[in-house]
């Protein structure tokens, strides 16, 4: 069923930044109760995280191409990836859990659980495996978020996220082997 309630379309940047600071301090607690943000706020957070992460990674390496890529390509690619992952989870609920969950809420989970990945991505220019550490934290937050917000059993959450971890690990290894 479509949500037709009136939700403010404005983005309260101050509130978003305050939440993100609290999230970094207490990620497990904050992922357990997802905020009810509107679509513009979700996209601002997603793009902001991607731009900051990508740009800082380029600045650390002092590479203009990486900085520009972090400001332009990273937000586009990561937003598309987040939307696709949320779509995957949406259809997971449809086919395997026999229920419909709010796509916006799923997208919120994807964005917030990705924060550790973005933080660790900054250091990946010097030590590439640090990306996997960030993704491991992302996976753990996703498991907690699925269990707490969507009532997915722990076993099922571990299986679901485990499949995604294996796919990401395989893609990372393939990328490193061809680089």
N, C-alpha and C positions, 0 to 999 in steps of 0.2 A: 504494500500500500504506500502510496506516495505521501510524503510529508508536506502538507499545505499550510502549516502554521506560519505566521509572520515572524521572521527572524531578521534582526537588523542586518543590513548589507554592509555596514561600515566595518572597517578594520581598526581595532583598538590596539595600536602598535605597543603602547606602554604595557597594557595588560598581557599581550603575547610575550613580550620580553621578560616580564616578571614571572610568568608561568615557566618559561624556558629556563630561567635561572633556578627556580625551585625544582624543576625537573632534573637538572644536572646535579643538584644537591641530593635529591631523593627520587631516583628514577623508578625504583620498584614500587614505591608508594604512589607516585603520580601516574604510572602506567596502569595501576589497578582501577583507577576511576578516570576514564577519559573525559576531557573537556568537551562541551557541546559547542564547537566553533562553527561559524558559517563557512561556506565555500571560499569566499575571498580571503578570509583569515587563514584557512588551511593552505591555500596556494602561496600566500605571503610567507608563511613559515617554511614551506617546502623550498621555495626559491631562495629565500634568505639563507637557510642552512647550506644549500648547494653553492651559492655564490661565495659565502664566507669560507667554506671548506675548500672549494676549488681555488679561490684566489690566494688564500694563505698557503696552500701547498705550492703554488707557483712562486709566491714571494719567498718562501723558505729556500727554494732552489734558485732564486733570482733569475727566472726564466720568463721573459715577456710573453712568449707563446703559451706557456702554462698558465700564466695569470689571465690572459685573454680567454683561453679555453675554459678556465674555471669560472669566468664571469659570463660566458656566452653558452658554451656547450654543456657544461656540468648541470646547470639548472634545467635545461631542456631534456637532456637524457635522463637525469635522475627523476624528474617529474613524470616522464612517460613510464619509466620503470616502476615508480611508486603506484601510478594509476593501474598499470597492468598487474602488479602484485595484488593490489586491492581487488581487482576484478577476478583474479584467480581465487582469492579467499571468498569473495561473494558467491562465486559458482560452487566452490567447495561446500559452503553452507547449503546451497540449493540442492546439490546432488547427494552429498554424503551425510549431512545433518538433517535433511528434509525440513528446512526452515529458511526463512528470508531474514537477513540482517540488513540494517541500514548501511548502504554503501559509504556514506559520509563518515560514519563511525568506524568502519573498517579502514578507510583511507586515513583517518586520524591515528589509528593504531599503527599503521604502516609508517607514517611520518614520524611519530614520536619514538617508535622503537628503532628507527634508523639514526637517531641522534648519535649514539656511540660510534657508529660507522663513520659518520661525517667528522667527528672529533678525531678519530684515529687516522682517517684518510689524510689529514694534514701532514702527518709524519711519514706517509708512505713513499715520498720521494727519496728518503734516505734509507728506509728499511721496509721494503715491500711487504713482508709478512705481517706487519702491524695492521694492515688492512683486514687480515683474517681475524686478528684479535678483536678489532672493532666489530666485525660481523658476528663474532661469537657472542659478544655482549648484546648486539642487536637481536640475535636469535633468542637469547634468554629472556629479554624484555618482551619479545613477541609471544613467547610461550606464556609468560605471566599474564600479558594482556588478553590473549585468547581465553585463558582459563577464567580470569576474573571478570572480563567484560562480556564475553560471549558464551560462558558456561560450557566450554569445550573441556572434555576430560583431559587430565594431565597426559595420559598415555597417547591419546589422539593428537594432542598439541605437539608432543615430542616427535611423533611420527611425521606429522605435517611439516613442521619446521625442519626436522631432520632431512627430509627429502630436499627442501630448499637449500639447506646448508651443503648437502652433497653436490647439488647442481652448481652452486656458487663456487665451491672448492674446485670442481672440475673445470669450470670456466676460468678461474684464476690460474690454475696450473697450466691450462692450454695457452692462456695469454702470456704467461711467463716463458713457456717453452718456445713460443713463436716470436718473442721480443728480441 
